[in-house]
Amino acid sequence: MTVQELNTLQGKNIKYFRKKKGWTQTMLSKETGISAVAISDFENGKHIVGGKSWVIIAYVLGVEPWELFFDREKGKK
């Protein structure tokens, strides 16, 4: 898997879990302290979430950090 594919996968998962909570990007931004622009960039695969931000986003979304890299489409039975 390429870096761009990882960025895209992580972004899709952030968006999926955010929407599952019924939140906007602005709401996620307020809860995490990460700018809405950065949230948008992450969700659109422009940047990969790293370090502390990755753990914060997962925690606020109520998921394990590894779930942001889980390919739900391939994981379906």
C-alpha positions in Angstrom: 0.0 0.0 0.0 1.4 3.4 -1.0 1.5 6.4 1.3 -1.2 8.1 -0.7 -3.4 5.0 -0.3 -2.9 5.1 3.5 -3.7 8.8 3.5 -6.9 8.1 1.6 -7.9 5.2 3.8 -7.3 7.0 7.0 -9.2 10.0 5.7 -12.2 7.9 4.7 -12.2 6.3 8.2 -12.0 9.6 10.0 -15.0 10.8 7.9 -16.9 7.6 8.5 -16.5 7.7 12.3 -17.2 11.4 12.4 -20.4 11.0 10.5 -21.4 8.0 12.5 -21.4 10.3 15.5 -23.4 12.9 13.6 -20.7 15.5 13.8 -19.5 18.1 11.4 -15.8 18.8 10.7 -16.2 21.9 12.9 -17.5 19.8 15.8 -14.6 17.4 15.5 -12.2 20.3 15.3 -13.6 21.8 18.6 -13.5 18.4 20.4 -9.9 17.7 19.3 -8.4 21.1 19.2 -7.2 20.4 15.7 -8.2 23.0 13.1 -11.1 22.4 10.8 -8.8 22.9 7.8 -6.5 20.1 9.0 -9.5 17.8 9.6 -10.6 18.5 6.0 -7.1 17.9 4.7 -7.0 14.6 6.6 -10.4 13.4 5.4 -9.5 14.3 1.8 -6.2 12.4 1.9 -4.0 15.4 1.6 -2.1 14.7 4.8 -1.7 11.7 7.0 -2.5 12.2 10.7 0.5 11.5 12.7 1.7 11.4 16.3 -0.4 12.8 19.0 -3.2 14.0 16.6 -3.8 10.5 15.4 -4.4 9.3 19.0 -6.5 12.3 19.9 -8.8 11.9 16.9 -9.3 8.2 17.5 -10.0 8.8 21.2 -12.5 11.6 20.6 -14.3 9.5 17.9 -14.4 6.6 20.4 -12.3 4.2 18.3 -9.0 2.5 18.7 -6.2 4.3 16.7 -5.6 1.2 14.5 -9.2 1.5 13.3 -8.3 4.6 11.4 -6.2 2.4 9.1 -8.6 -0.6 8.9 -10.0 -1.2 5.4 -13.6 -1.8 6.2 -14.4 -2.8 2.6 -11.8 -5.6 2.6 -12.7 -6.5 6.2 -16.4 -7.3 5.3 -17.4 -10.9 5.1 
